[in-house]
Amino acid sequence: MTSEKMPVGKGFAVVFTMAGGQLDVEWLPRMPGPRRGRQCLPSYRLARNEFLRRVALKTGLNVMVVEA
């Protein structure tokens, strides 16, 4: 299991956890509302991609995310 807290701006942070091939995300202090969520989305994606890059380097596995 790998876990890391990363800031995403506007006073929010996310804790990414990769365990058993599943990515879990916890927003701190809470999940932002729609407007703030849209403002945080680019930073969230950068943070998520960086976390997954580190997981891939650490494990030697390929990692892919599909947004729906």
Secondary structure, DSSP 8 states (H G I E B T S, - for coil): -EEEEEEEETTEEEEEEEETTEEEEEEESS---HHHHHHHHHHHHHHHHHHHHHHHHHH---------
